[in-house]
Amino acid sequence: MMLPITAYGHPVLKKKGEEIDKNYPELDKLIEDMFETMYESNGVGLAAPQINRSIRLFIVDASPFAEEYPEAQDFKKVFINAQLVREEGDEWEFEEGCLSVPGINEYVSRKPVIYLSYYDENFEFHEEEKFDGIKARIIQHEYDHTDGILFVDRLPAFKKLLLKRKLSDISVGKHGAKYKMIYPKKRVKK
């Protein structure tokens, strides 16, 4: 089932997600719906906060990058309760976008190598697994969501200032996304 995506400005996107256990209600169905939502929205990753769930769960499928980055071929994974153990290397810039921030793509600097501990969809534990290159990039972006961080939060202050109007428009539904979104609650003027 296609799930609506939370838009920039929604409070769930700023919250740190809670850990879950293998008894989380309908976890298999949620993961299946997240993959369907990600594919229908043309994404390469999706975190639970983006579908209005404040939990530490995200999925990735780097296959769309396979032509330029062969290591991305068939890289499809589920990450539950992930913890970033460490990062290595010199930061590199890459243009990122986000389903919660449609129509905005900006260059973000991140480390090229990460080590992550996490549970997979079968609740098997993976300790300090190494990821690099484009795989690390996608994971870092989605991991940030589970910590309440958006890629635009990583931009220099001046760049964020230049994007302020576009971000405000996204939060009220003025954007070109072709998928259903959930917008922040309207503020009551006093």
N, C-alpha and C positions, 0 to 999 in steps of 0.2 A: 504494500500500500504506500502510495506517495504521501509523504508527510510534509506539512508546511515548514518553511525555514524561518527562523527568527531573524528579524532585521536589525541592522545597526541601531544602537540605542536601547534595545530591549534589555532589561535588567539581568536576565539569566545569562547573558553573554559576559557579564562582568563578575559573576560569582565563581568561586573555586568549586569545582565539582566534588561530590561526595563519592567515596569508594563504595562499591557494591560487592555482593557475594554471588555465588552460583545460584542462589535461590531468588535472585531478582525476578519479579513477575514478568513472564513471557519474554525472557531475554533473547531466545532464539528468534522469535517473531520480530522483536525490536531490531535486531541486527539485520535480518532479512529486509525489513522495511527501510532501514538506513541505506543499505546498498542500492535498493530500488530508487530511493530518493536521490542519492548521489548520482547515479547513472542518468536519471531523467533530467537532472539539473546540470548535467555536463561537468560534474566536479571530479576531483581525484582524491578527495578526502572529505569526511564529514564527522563532526564531533557531536555528542549528545546535546550539549548546550545549544547547538544550532537547530535542534528540533524541540527546544523548550524542555529539556531534561537536564537538571544540574547534577550529572553523574560523570564519573571518570571513565568514559567509554568513547573510543573513536575508531573509525575504519579508514583504510586507504586502499586505493588501487591505482598504481603508478603507470599502468599500461599505456595511457595516452601519450606518455613521454618516451615510449620505447624506441621510436624511430631515431630520435636524437640521443637518447640515453639507453643503450641496449640492456643495461642492468635493471631497467624498470619493467621489462617484459615479465608478465605473470607475477608481478609483485603486488599481491592482494592479501591484506592482513586485517585482523581485528586486535585491538589493544584495549585491555580492561585494567583499570587501576595502575596505569603506567607511571613509572617514576624515572625521571631523567637522572642517571647516575653521574655522567660527566660528558663534556664536550671537548673536542680537540681540533687543532688546526687553525689556520688563518681564516678569518671570516671572508665570505664571498657573497657578492650581491646577486640576486635573482629576482625577476619580476613576479610578484605574487598577487593573487586575487582571492576573493572569498565569496562563497555563496550568500553569506550574511551581509556583504558589502558589495552588491552587484554594480558593475560598471566602473569600478575603480581598481586599477592595477598599479602597483608601485614597487620599486626596488627595495628589498629588505636584505640586510646583512645578517648572516647566520654562520655558525661553525659548520665545517664540512663533514665532521665525524661525531656521532653520538653513541652513547651506550645507554640502553634502556632496560629496565626490569619491568615485566608486565605479565598479565595472564592473557591467554588467547581465548577464543570462543568456547573451548572445552574446559576452561579453567585450569589449563596446564601452565605452570609457572616457567617463565623464561628469565634467566638471571643475567644481567649485564650483556645483553645481546648487542652486537655492533651493527650500526647502519651508517652508510656514507653516501655522499653525493646527493642526487635528486631524491633518493629514498629518505635520507636523513632530513632533507628540506621539507618534504611533505609531512613527515612525522612531527617535526618541530612545530610546524604551523598548526596541526591538529592538536598536538599536546598543549600548546598555548591556550587553545579554547577551553581545555579542561581546567586551566588555571585562571580563567577569566580574562585572558589577554587576546586582543585582536591584532592582526598584522599592522593595522593603522596605528596602534599604540606604540609600535616599534619605529615609527617614522620620526624624523627630526621635527621639533616644534613648529618651525616655519612651514614645513610641508603640510603638517596637519592643519595649520591655519589656512593655507591655500585650499584645502579640501573641505573646510568647515561647512560651506553651503551645500556641497554635494552630499556630505554625510547627513546633514539635516534633512535634505530632500529624501534620502533613502529611508530615514526613520519615520517619515509620514507617507511613504508609498509612492513617491515620485522617482521612478527608476525604470529601467527597461527589462527587468527580469521577467522571464516567461513562466515562472513557477510561483506557486502560492506562498505568501509570506505572512508572518505574524509580526505586527508592529508594536512598538512600545505603547503603553497605556497613555491616553491623552492626558496632559496635565490640566488641572482645573485652575483657571486664572482667578485670583482673589482680588 
